[in-house]
Amino acid sequence: MKPSKNRSRDQDAAEKAIKKALAAIRKPTEVKGVDWEFGEDSTGDPAVWIFLKLDHDDPSPEAVKKLSDYVSALTHKILDQDTEYWPFVRFKVAA
Amino acid sequence: MADYHDDLLDQAEHLASLDSKKPKQANIRRAISTAYYALFDALSWEAAALLVAVKNHELRATMRRVFAHGDMRQVSEYFALRKGFAPILKPLVTLPIEPALQEVAEAFVGLQEQRHVADYNFNASMSRTDARFAIDLARRALTSWSGVRGSANANVFLLAFVLIRAKGH
């Protein structure tokens, strides 16, 4: 992902959409924090990478299911708000 | 549907489970890439089967070479957003798009981007959870696909992989 150089009004709207989605959907206990980064995806379109912070990197199948449900709900909610930035989710593990 | 994609998912699981303590980036990245290819394989096989009506494995296998990753992603973005369809697709789709088809489309876009990071972005460190999530996403997409395949919109989705390249789409 290439980082976005300039902050635009669209980015502010996307940030609002992300915050609204985060507030609306209950985080699984495995997620200890969330941050995001605006940029471009591999096709050059606006994208936002949402990083879900975990405290370990060995999720059980049940935890993976919970995380997947959460990511799916979050992605739907953000896309439903007509943001130009496509949301992609990755997982970061605290050092 | 051919079951090569199931083998790919098993392979991805195997790669993601290697190295019990700190996973090697090579294994994690290959697992993510393989999870994407499992979905790509399943959808391109379905599209080839739809376009080549005769049950001829060789013809269908050759037809699959027509499908481009970028075209499939563009089509998936339309179906994931459920709007803004290219003019050539607009009269063909029936709104609303089924949630299961939307899930398949969303998963395709997400997995393709994860695969791009896994294969080309060596500044990014990828986690075992990234790999397990990618595998789960591909599995869910395949389950959703089995619930919607054969529907009018699912057929348009598959045909759009080639229609999207039509002039003036």
Chai-1 contact restraints between the chains, C-beta under 6 A:
chainA,res_idxA,chainB,res_idxB,connection_type,confidence,min_distance_angstrom,max_distance_angstrom,comment,restraint_id
A,D41,B,E113,contact,1.0,0.0,6.0,A-B,restraint_1
A,S42,B,H116,contact,1.0,0.0,6.0,A-B,restraint_2
A,D57,B,S127,contact,1.0,0.0,6.0,A-B,restraint_3
A,D57,B,R128,contact,1.0,0.0,6.0,A-B,restraint_4
A,D57,B,T129,contact,1.0,0.0,6.0,A-B,restraint_5
A,P59,B,T129,contact,1.0,0.0,6.0,A-B,restraint_6
A,P59,B,R132,contact,1.0,0.0,6.0,A-B,restraint_7
A,V64,B,R132,contact,1.0,0.0,6.0,A-B,restraint_8
A,V64,B,D136,contact,1.0,0.0,6.0,A-B,restraint_9
A,S68,B,D136,contact,1.0,0.0,6.0,A-B,restraint_10
A,F88,B,E113,contact,1.0,0.0,6.0,A-B,restraint_11
A,R90,B,D130,contact,1.0,0.0,6.0,A-B,restraint_12
A,F91,B,S127,contact,1.0,0.0,6.0,A-B,restraint_13
A,F91,B,T129,contact,1.0,0.0,6.0,A-B,restraint_14
A,F91,B,D130,contact,1.0,0.0,6.0,A-B,restraint_15
A,V93,B,S127,contact,1.0,0.0,6.0,A-B,restraint_16
